[in-house]
Amino acid sequence: MKKSRLVTAYFDDFIEVFLTFNGDRIAPKFTAPLLVKGTSFDPIILRTKQEISDYFQAYLDKYKKLGYASCFYSDLDIKWLGNDNAMATLEWSMVDSSGAIKTKWIESYLLTVSDCKTVAYCTIDHDLEIE
């Protein structure tokens, strides 16, 4: 399988896992420690899988409360950093139960990609648009 397909599969699976609204299901898609760079100046380092799970659970709870039912990505761009690492940049869109886009943002992920597993070790939010 072409490695770019493994990256696409990672994000396709991310959507399936997102639909569970369970941080414990999302955490395995990332390494510990995980560097998270949001739109604020200071990055966050999540040192354990539990910290990663808790971090994502807080967002999932917020999304559920706001009525977001699903998400999708577009404009996936993959830049290879050697044989086993890549930077993937994409636009995420969050939608409500009617399919209306409620918010979207651009995010990059630094990934380790192998036939066995693809995991992110850094995420970087570029910008956020809330509608």
C-alpha positions as CSV (number, residue, x, y, z in Angstrom):
1,M,0.0,0.0,0.0
2,K,1.3,3.4,-0.9
3,K,2.2,5.3,2.3
4,S,0.0,8.3,1.3
5,R,-2.9,5.9,1.5
6,L,-1.9,5.1,5.1
7,V,-2.1,8.8,5.9
8,T,-5.6,9.1,4.3
9,A,-6.7,6.0,6.2
10,Y,-5.5,7.5,9.4
11,F,-7.8,10.5,9.0
12,D,-10.7,8.4,7.7
13,D,-10.4,6.3,10.9
14,F,-10.1,9.5,13.0
15,I,-13.6,10.5,11.8
16,E,-15.0,7.1,12.8
17,V,-13.3,7.3,16.2
18,F,-14.5,10.9,16.6
19,L,-18.1,9.7,16.2
20,T,-17.8,7.8,19.5
21,F,-17.2,11.0,21.4
22,N,-14.8,9.0,23.5
23,G,-11.3,10.5,24.3
24,D,-10.0,7.0,25.2
25,R,-10.7,5.9,21.6
26,I,-8.9,9.0,20.1
27,A,-5.8,8.8,22.4
28,P,-4.2,5.8,20.6
29,K,-4.0,7.8,17.4
30,F,-1.3,9.9,19.1
31,T,2.1,9.3,20.7
32,A,2.9,10.3,24.3
33,P,4.3,12.8,24.7
34,L,2.2,14.8,22.2
35,L,3.0,18.5,21.4
36,V,-0.2,20.5,20.7
37,K,0.1,24.0,19.3
38,G,-3.3,25.7,19.3
39,T,-4.1,29.2,18.2
40,S,-2.7,30.6,21.5
41,F,1.0,31.4,21.7
42,D,2.0,28.6,24.2
43,P,2.2,25.0,23.1
44,I,0.9,22.2,25.4
45,I,2.8,19.0,26.0
46,L,0.6,16.0,26.9
47,R,2.9,13.5,28.5
48,T,0.7,10.5,28.9
49,K,-2.1,8.7,27.1
50,Q,-4.4,9.7,29.9
51,E,-3.6,13.4,29.4
52,I,-4.2,13.0,25.7
53,S,-7.5,11.3,26.3
54,D,-8.6,14.0,28.8
55,Y,-7.5,16.7,26.5
56,F,-9.6,15.4,23.6
57,Q,-12.5,14.4,25.9
58,A,-12.8,18.1,26.9
59,Y,-13.2,19.1,23.2
60,L,-15.5,16.2,22.5
61,D,-17.8,17.2,25.4
62,K,-17.8,20.8,24.2
63,Y,-18.6,19.7,20.6
64,K,-21.4,17.4,21.8
65,K,-22.9,20.2,23.9
66,L,-22.8,22.6,20.9
67,G,-24.7,20.0,18.8
68,Y,-21.9,18.9,16.5
69,A,-22.8,15.5,15.2
70,S,-19.9,14.7,12.8
71,C,-16.9,16.0,11.1
72,F,-15.1,15.7,7.8
73,Y,-11.8,16.9,6.3
74,S,-10.8,18.4,3.0
75,D,-7.8,19.6,1.2
76,L,-5.4,17.0,2.6
77,D,-1.8,17.9,1.7
78,I,1.0,15.5,2.6
79,K,4.7,16.4,2.7
80,W,7.1,13.6,3.3
81,L,9.9,14.1,5.8
82,G,12.1,11.2,4.9
83,N,10.7,7.7,4.5
84,D,8.6,7.3,7.7
85,N,7.5,10.8,8.7
86,A,5.1,13.2,7.1
87,M,3.4,16.5,7.7
88,A,-0.2,16.3,6.8
89,T,-2.2,19.5,6.6
90,L,-6.0,19.6,6.1
91,E,-9.1,21.5,6.8
92,W,-11.5,20.1,9.4
93,S,-15.2,20.9,9.3
94,M,-17.6,20.2,12.2
95,V,-21.3,19.7,11.2
96,D,-24.6,19.5,13.1
97,S,-27.2,16.8,12.6
98,S,-28.6,18.6,9.6
99,G,-25.2,18.6,7.9
100,A,-24.7,22.3,8.3
101,I,-21.0,23.3,8.9
102,K,-20.8,25.0,12.3
103,T,-17.0,25.5,12.5
104,K,-13.9,24.7,10.5
105,W,-10.2,25.1,10.9
106,I,-6.9,24.2,9.3
107,E,-4.6,21.9,11.2
108,S,-1.2,20.2,10.5
109,Y,-0.1,16.9,12.0
110,L,3.4,15.5,12.2
111,L,3.0,11.8,11.7
112,T,5.1,8.6,11.9
113,V,3.8,6.3,9.2
114,S,4.4,2.6,8.9
115,D,2.5,-0.4,7.6
116,C,1.8,-1.4,11.2
117,K,0.5,1.9,12.6
118,T,0.3,5.6,11.8
119,V,0.4,8.0,14.8
120,A,0.7,11.8,15.3
121,Y,3.3,13.3,17.6
122,C,2.5,16.9,17.0
123,T,-0.6,18.9,16.0
124,I,-0.6,22.6,14.9
125,D,-3.8,24.6,14.5
126,H,-3.4,27.3,11.8
127,D,-6.6,29.2,12.3
128,L,-10.2,28.8,13.5
129,E,-13.4,29.9,11.9
130,I,-16.5,29.6,14.0
131,E,-19.8,30.2,12.2
